[in-house]
Amino acid sequence: MANTLIAAATTLALAATALTPAAAQQPASVKNVVLVHGGFVDGSGWQGVHNILKKDGYNVTIVQNPTTSLADDVAVTRRAIAEQDGPVILVGHSYGGVVVSEAGADEKVKAVVYIAAFAPDKGESVSSLIANPPAGAPVPPILPPVDGFLFLDKDRFAASFAADVNADVASFMADSQVPWGVEALTGAVTDPAWKSKPSYYLVATEDRMIPPAAQRMMAGRAGSIVTETAGSHAVYVSKPEAVAALIEQAATSK
């Protein structure tokens, strides 16, 4: 009799397992990741993060936004999102955080990840967010605009933007700067994605472009899941493992 009861219980347990939805048996996982770069640089800085994510089985798309205006950059990012075959984790670095805040309202976007990035509220722009820096915060070496575009002082680029990046790489980044349009700087967000989507934020604690205190403020009001990493503004270049880990956390969270 006991053996019969044990066998019956085992059969019921196996049947229950078979009927359990797959989503309940394993963490939800988003396989598409879209990476958006910030001002003064292009998408090549994401190479280290890209390589880790690809190795871990993710489909990775790197947006080469022109950084001419917020509207143009959002349009390019939305096209990249539309090309994906399923849900998306949308990631932005620096000014790229403004772009993903606007483009992230897309229904395919399941979470937004900010990497040492601006996370503006409705009506805010990079220009408004940097208007009143914290007392004693370093001032980014942005040169006066020329024909509506901005550059960083090459001689001060490494110290301000990429202090923990290999010296040769930092020098190349300084020499290969992408002009950042003033219209991108002043472009304001209309419907920030973090108000309706889960968000994650990596604070670079040695950032000399966006003060860490400002990063923590933006992450806090967005209700983001926050991690902190000792790194420069170019933390996505110098610490790709930490950046990829936060992206994968966003992708596997229910």
Salt bridges, closest charged atoms under 4 A:
ASP121 OD1 - LYS195 NZ 2.94
GLU124 OE1 - ARG221 NH2 2.37
ASP175 OD1 - LYS154 NZ 3.73
ASP207 OD2 - HIS233 ND1 2.72
GLU228 OE2 - ARG216 NE 2.66
